[in-house]
Each structure stands twice: as structure tokens, then as C-alpha cells.
Amino acid sequence: MALETLTASDANTYDILIIGGGPAGLTAAIYGCKANLKVGFIESDVPGGKIVNIQNITNYPGIKSISGADLALNMYTQATESGAAYLYGKVTGIVQKNNYHVAFLENGVNYFAKTLIIATGTTEIKLNVPGEDEYKNKGVSYCAICDGTLTKDKNVVVFGGNDTAIKDAVYLSGIAKQVHVICKENELNGEQPSIDALRKTKNIDVIYNASCNAIKGNGHNVTSVVINNANKLSEIPTDYVFVFIGSHTGSDFLSNVNNIVTTDGIIITDQQKQTKIKGLFAVGDITRGIYRQITTATSDGAIAALSAIKYIKEQYK
């Protein structure tokens, strides 16, 4: 549909429109609703984002232990019961028209927004080997801080040779009994301080020029991994598998928006979580950050929502 023909109406216009329904997006939705604004969030997958795949969360303040799926459901329920509209669909692009941001969906629906918050996050790259999906949340993880407590006195295998993999292997070594790092290249590809820390850690060993062939289990939990090292298959007994081989950012739909996305797909924001485009905010894993946790995502969502509320009060008097 041509941009000129699009018209904002009460039905398709929101004060705050959020692209993404993970912890950052849902937190922003809750804050926006509490300010008595019209809020909607667009999500093409199960609301809750990546946390639905976390087996057990024990570091979320106020909750001693909860599954990721349950925490995601609690956030979703609170957002919708507060008044946020769940708008199912996939955003393919955004533009500005007059004083509004317009979001185009794959299904042909379009929404107008006084403020737009991007909370599309990242998606971890998978090994794509037999057993990976079967044993997700049963020993296969993509987050060391989320699931590290489960590895106490256990054997762990970490796939990846990048800086994230190295740092998380060192982190896990303080909990687990033994950590095997499987690096596809002939050397680690991380920052030198991280590599030095790994080499000083006694219960970490590195296997170079190796890749994963399969993840095995007993039907309930992971029991071993099969690796290919110099065209020779070998099996390593393990209790947990952590995959840190990279991630994809959810910023592809911003290809027509200039000067807010880095070459690696990260959205640039200021301290108020606003991009260089007024009224356009970004939060969570899609933005630059040292740590990526549920608590940092919810913090981002709250900051962006409060900034959006302030912006609306100033611009739409």
C-alpha cells in the first residue's frame, strides 16, 4: 500500500507501539499502560521472547525460582491485563508520516504510533545437529548465567571460540566440575585478557579444529556429545551443553532507516533509549550493552517507556 494512502485513525493508532514481546517489550507495555496511554505490542512468535526456553530462573529479584515459560506468561498476562493490545504479526518495515511512525506488517496490516519502541532482540545461532532441539532445556542451553547454577559439580561442554564463549566458559568453570571448550578454528577468537583467563583456569580444556556431530541423551537429559576432530569422531560424556557460536539481530526490517543501525545489526540509542530519530526508541538485546539479562532488558523497557511518555507529553499537548 502506498504511504500516501495510509491514514491514522482511532483503530490503528497507538500512543506507544512496541515491536517485540520479550521482557523489554512487555515491561515497556506495562509502564505505558500505567500512564493511561494506548499501548500495543507486535509479536510474531510466542510472547516472552527467549526466556521461554530457560529451564529455571533463580536470579530474578523477588522470585526464588521460576521457569522461563512461567515468567514469560506472568509478564504477558500483566501487560495485557493492564490494557496493552497483543498485535500478532511480523513487521517488515517502518517509516515516518507526519508526526507518526508507521509499522508495516507482513500480513498487510499497518499501525500508526506517536512513539515506537523496538524490542526485537537477538536469536542465537544453533548447531543444527541431531539432539539439539530434543534436549533443549534438558541440558542444552544458550545462556550461561541463566542455567549455570544447574551445572554445579557437573561436566560441561561449551561450543564456540568467540569472546562470549570464552568468558562464559570461565564463568561456568567456577560452578561446574569440568569444562570442555570445542573450538571450530585452530585458535580462540576472543580478546586477549579473556583468553589469558581461560588458559589459567585448571578445569577448562580446549579442543581445536572440532565441530559438533550430535548431542546424545537418555530421553530425559544430555549424556554426551559426538564431535568431529580432524575427520575422526569421538564421544565426550557431559551433563550440559552450552552453545555460543553467535547470534542474529532482529533489525533486518530497518534496512530503509538511516544512521541508527551498526554494521553488526545493533541499534544505537542514547541514555533515554531513544535513537537519532525522535520518538523512536530501542531496548534490550538489540541495543549495545555489556550484559544481556532479563533484569537489564526490563530496565531498558522501563526507561524507554518513561522516555516515550515524556516525549508524548511534550510533543502532543
N, C-alpha and C positions, 0 to 999 in steps of 0.2 A: 504494500500500500504506500502511495506517495506521501511524503511528510506533510505536504500542503493540505491534504485531505483529512488529516488527523485532527480531531477536536477533543479538547478536555471537557469532561462532564463530571457530574457528581458520582456517576457509577464507576468511572475508570480512573479517577484521580485520587491520590493519597498525599497526605502531609509528609509522611515518611514511608518510602518504599525500599524494601531490603531485598537484595538478590543473594540468596543463600539462607539455609535454615539450620546451620550449626549453632554451637554455643554462642558465638559472637553475634550472629544474626538474630537469634531468639532473644538474647539479652537486650539488644537494641530495640526489638519489638516490644518487650515488656516495659522498658523505660519510656518509649514513645507513647504507649497506651496510658501509662500512669499520668502523663501530661495532658491527657484528654485529646489526643490527636488521632487522626485517622491513619492507621498503620496497616501495611500489608507486607508479607514476605513471600518471595517466589522461590520455589524449590522443585527440582525435577527428580529428586530421589527421596529416600526416607528422611524426614526431618530429624535433626540431631547430628548430621554430619558423621565424621569419622569416629566419634565417641561411641556410636552404637556397636562398634567392633571391639571395644575394650572389655575384657573379661571381668575385671574387678578394679574399681577405682577406690583408692584408700587415702588420697591426698587432697580431696576436695573439702574445703573448710565447712565444718558443721555436719558432715556426713562421714561416719567412720568407714563405711564400706557400702558400695553400691555398684551394680553392673552398669556398664556404659549405656546399654539399651534402656534401663530403667531411668537413669539420669536424663537421657535424651527425651524420653516420654514425659518426665516431670517438667522439663523446660518447655516442651511443645505445648503441653496442657496449660501451663501457666500463661504462656504467650497468647494462646487462642482464647482462654477464659478471660484474659484481660481485655480482649477486644480485637486482637490482631487477626487479619484475614489471611488464611493459608491459600496462596495462589499457585496452583500446580502448573508447572511448565518450565521450559528451558529458554533462557534469554540468549538471543543471537546477536543483539547489538543495542547500543544506546545512542541517543542524540539529544541535543538541546533544541527546544522550540519555545520561543518567547521566554517566559520565566519558569519553564518546566523542563524536567528531564523526562525523556520518553524511552521506555524499555520495550523492545520488540521481542516477542516470543516466537518460538518455532511453530506453534500452532496457529499463528496469525493474529493472536490477541496482542493488544498494545495497552500499556498503562502509562499514565502521566504522574509525575511526582514533584512536589515542591523541593524535596530533598531526596537524594538517592544514596543508599549505603550498600557498598559492595562487600559481600562476606562469603565469597565463593571458595575460599580455602585452597588447599592443595590435595592431590591424590598421589599416594605412594606408588612407585613403580614396583610391580610384582615380579617374582622369579618366573612365574608361569610354568611350574613344574608339577608333576603328579604329587598329590598330597597337600599342596599349599592351601587350596581352598577348603579341603576336607578338615584340616586341622587348625584353621583359623580360630582363635580363641580357645584352642585346645593345646596350645604350645607354640603356635606360630603368631608372632607379633610384629608390629611395625613401630612400636613406641617403647623405648627402654624405661623411661621414667614412669610410664603408665603401668607396665607389667613387671618391672624389675623386682618388686618385692616378692613375686611368686617364684623367683629363681634362687631363693636362699638355699645355699649348700647343694645346689644342683649343677649339672653340666649344661653349658650354653654354647650354641653355635651362632656366630654373627656373620652374615653375608654382606660384604661391601668393603671397599678400601678407601672411601672418601673421608673427609674430616668428621662428618656426622657419625659414620660407622666407627671410626677410631675413638672418638670421645665417648660414645655410648658403650663401646667395649670396655673402656677403662672404668666407666661408671658401673657397669654390670660386674666387673671383676671384684668390686668391693662387697658384692652381695653373693654372687654365685661361687661355686667351688672351683670350676674351671671354665675358661672362655676360649673357644677356638674361633679365630677370625679367618674367614675364607675370602681371599682377595683374588679377583679375576686377573689382575695385571701382575707384572713381575716386581712391583713395588707399591707401597702405600701412597695414596694421592691425598695427603692432608697437610695441614700446617705443621711445621717442624716441631713446635712445642707439644702438639698433640701426639706426634709420632714418638718423640722422646719419652713422653709419659707412658705410652703403651709399652715401649721397649723395656722400661724399668719395672713393669708390673710382672711379677713372677708367675701368676696363674693365667697368663694370656700367651697363647702361641698362635703364630700366623702361618697359614698355608697359602703359598703364592701360586699363580697360574692355574687356579682351580675354579670350577663352577659347580652349581648345584644340578644334580641329575634327578633327584627325587627326595621327597620327605616321607618318611615312613612312621607308622604308629600302630597302636594295638586296637584302634577303633575308638578309643577314648582320649588318648594323649599321644604326643610325639614321643617316639622312642629312638629314632636315628635319622641321619641324613646320608644320602649317597652323593658323593662328589666325584667329579671327573678331573683328575690331575694328570696332565701330560698323557691324555688318552687312556688312562688307567682308572678304573672305577674302584672306589673304596668306600667303606661304610663307617661312619663315626657315630657311636652311641651318644645320644643327647636327650635332655628333657625339654629344652626350649630352643626355638629358632627365631632369631631376630633378623629382619630384612631391612637393610639400609642402603639401597642401590640408587636412590634418587627419587624425585617426585615431579609431578606435572602441576603447574599452577592453573587456576581456573580463570585466567584473564584473556583467553582467546577472543571472546566477544568484544573486546575493547580495541581491536585492531584499527578501527577508524578514529580512535580518540588519541590525540597527540599529547606527548610530553608528560604522561602520568605513569607509564609502564616502562620498567627497565628491560634490558635485553634478555634477562632471565625470567621475565614474566611477573616481577614483583611490582605492586602499585606503590607509588611514592606518596606519602602523606606528611602533614605537619603534626604537631603535638595534639591538636584537636581532632586528628584523624581525617582532616579534610585534604583533598587533593588540590592541585593548582586550579581546578575548576570549582567555582563557588557553588556550594550546595551539594557537591559530590564527595562522598566520604568512602573510606575503605577500612576494613577491620580484619583482625585475625591473621591466619597463616598466609594470606595473600599479600600482606604487608611485610616490611622489613622488621625483623626482631631477633634478639639473641636467643630467646627461649620461646617455644611453642607448646603451651599447656592450656588446659581448659580454663584455668584461672586467668591466664593472660588474655585469652580470647574473650572471656566475659568482661574483663576490664576494658578491652578495646570497644566492645559493644556498648557499654555504658557511656564511655567517653564520647563516642560518635553520636549516640542518641542525644545526649545532653548538648552537644555542639549543634546538632541539627535543630533541636528545639530552640536554642538561642538564635540560630540563623533565621528560622521561620518567624520568630517574634520580631526580629529586626527588619526583615525584608517584606513581610506580608502584614503590615499594620492595618 
